[in-house]
Amino acid sequence: MQIQYSNGVSVQMGKELTPTQVKDKPVVKFAAKETEYYTLAMVDPDAPSRENPKFREWHHWLIGNIYGGDVNKGEVLSDYIGSGPPKGTGLHRYVFLVYKQPEKCDFSQVPKLPNNSGDKRGKFSINKFAQQFKLGPPIAGNFYLAKYDDYVPKLYAKLKG
């Protein structure tokens, strides 16, 4: 699974990146069959901190019905929001997972979330979501670590609308 941001930064398993580096939606590529559907998720299991993950998992991005691996043509369920770990909470894990769908899914009952609000993103469970839509185990994954930097207050202002 390859994840590359427009500034040239790529996600490498467990590498530390900054919220500034990951503020824009990345390009994601993964091994896919041309005639299959996939779901892509990005979650933070450490929200608001590893010591007190009461919002686990906070989902940053969720796209379903990705046909043949073309993420840009998938159904956006939650638009991309970059990392925004609160000040003083240390490193957070940001996990990308890809699931193969058994068929095209009906996501009409899933709330569509824009990238200018944090509402309804906390206490998400990618495992429960995968079970609900019969996705099975992930077929690809990657993650990076990030902690607070001076971009985070700008992100919070954007999320307040």
N, C-alpha and C positions, 0 to 999 in steps of 0.2 A: 504494500500500500504506500503510495507516494502522495505527500501533502506539501504543496509549495505555495508560498505567499507571493504577492506581486512584487515585493521588495527583494525577492531572491532568497529569502529565508525558507528553509525546508525543515519539516519535522523529522527528527531522528529519535528513535526510541529512547525516551527518558531524558533527552537533552533539555537544558533550561533555556527558555525563550522569555522575552518580555511582553507585557500587554501591548506596548507600542509596536512591536514587531508583528503581532498577530491581530491587529485591529481590523483588517480588511479580510473579506471572505477569500479563502485559499482555493487553489485548483486541486482536486482530489482525483487520483487515478488508482484503479485496482484491477486485478485480474477478473474479467467478467466474460460470460458467454453472451453472444450477440442477441440471443432470443430469450434471455431471462430478465427478471425484475429484481431489484435490490433496494435496500433501505440503508441510509447513512445516518449515523447519529454522532454528535459530539457532546459529551457530558463532563461535568465537574463533580466528582464524588466527594469533594472536600469543602463544600459550601456550608456555612461561611468559613469553616476552618477544619483542619484534620482532627483537632481535639474536640470540636463540637459541630459535627456535620449534620445539623438539624434540617438543612435544606437539601440533603443528598437525595437524588442527584439533581443538580441544576443543569438543565439542558440548554446548550448554546446553539444547537443546529440540529434540524431533523428534516430529512428529505426521503420520501417514499416513492415507489414506482419508478425507480431509476432504470430505464430500459437499456440493456446492453452496456451498462457502465457509464453512460453519458450523464453525469451528475447535473449538468445544466438543463437537461430536459426532464428531470424528475419533478415530482409534486412537492413543493416546499410547504412543509407543515409548520416549521418554526424557522424563521429567517435567521441568518448567521449573526451572532453577537460574539465579539472577541472576549478575551479573558479580562476579568475585573476583580481579582482577589482583593478583599478588604485589607487596609493597612494593618500591619502587625500580625497577620495570620500565617505568615510563612509561605512555603511552596505549596501550590495546589497542583493536582494532576488533571490534565485535560486530555480526555480519552476519545479517540475516534474509533468507531466500530462500523463494520459493514455486515449486513445480513442478506442472505439470498431469500427472496420471497417465493412461496410455492406457486404464486400466480399474481396477476395484477390485483392489488388490494383496494377495497373501498374504504378510503380514509375520510369520508364525508362527515363522520361524527367526531373527528379529531379537530380540536380548535386550531385555527390557523393563527400563528403568532408573528407579529411584525418585529423588526429589529429596533424599534424605538420604545420598547416597553419590556420590563422584566416580569410583568404579571404572568402567572400560571406557568412559570418555568421551573420553580423549585419543587422539591419532593417528587420529582419524576423518577420512574424506574424503567430503564431500558429493558430490563429482564421481563417485567410485566407487560410492557408494550410488545416485546417480541413474542411472548406467549399469547397475548390477545390476538395477534395477527398471524400466529403459527409460523414464525420466521425461523425457528431453530437456533442453533448456536451461531455466533459470529464467524464469518469466513475470512475476515481480515481485521486488523487493528493496529493502532499506533498511538503514542501519547507523548506529550511534552509536559514540562513543569514550568510554572510561572509564579512570580510573587509580585506584589504591588509595585507600580512605578508611577511616574507623574502623568501618564495617560489615563489612569483609572478614574480620577474625578471628572474628566471630560466624558468618559463613557457613562458614568452615573448620571451626568446632566442630560445626556441624550436619552437615557432610559426613563427619565422622568417626564419625557414628552416635551 
